[in-house]
Amino acid sequence: MQISDRPAARVLCLDGSGRVLLLRWRDPVAGVVFWEPPGGGIDPGETPLEAARRELTEETGLPGDAVADTWVPVERDYHWLGVRYVKVERFYLARFAATTPEVVPAMLTGEERDLLLGHAWFAPADLAAPPDLVEPPSLAEVITLLTGAAGRK
């Protein structure tokens, strides 16, 4: 199995009710379905914040400029399409006043369109017993850290 440490950034989107947006993915190689915040790889010449903003818009249609320059480092060790990723990713914060902002993933790659199963807004308490796996497993702690970091900025 290949191991990668490709840099990436993710976005914790919180709606007006404090719920977090997660995307539901299917990995046909591992045969698993899981929930994960929007995000992805950092392109050459791109800063982590620029990547987080771009990925948010591509995967959700939500405005990238909603992503604040507030982040926490999150250790990751997961598998995706036969590759093991071991790295530290920046998780950024985006807040939306609307109770349920409309999510329209209009700029997905062909592969992403085939593997994205949908999205949902979760109350942090719901992450204790989600319907599928959640990545990273420490997501509830990441939310607490990130929202606390935003309060300190």
Order of alpha helices (4+ residues) and beta strands (2+ residues): beta-beta-beta-beta-beta-alpha-beta-beta-alpha-beta-beta-alpha
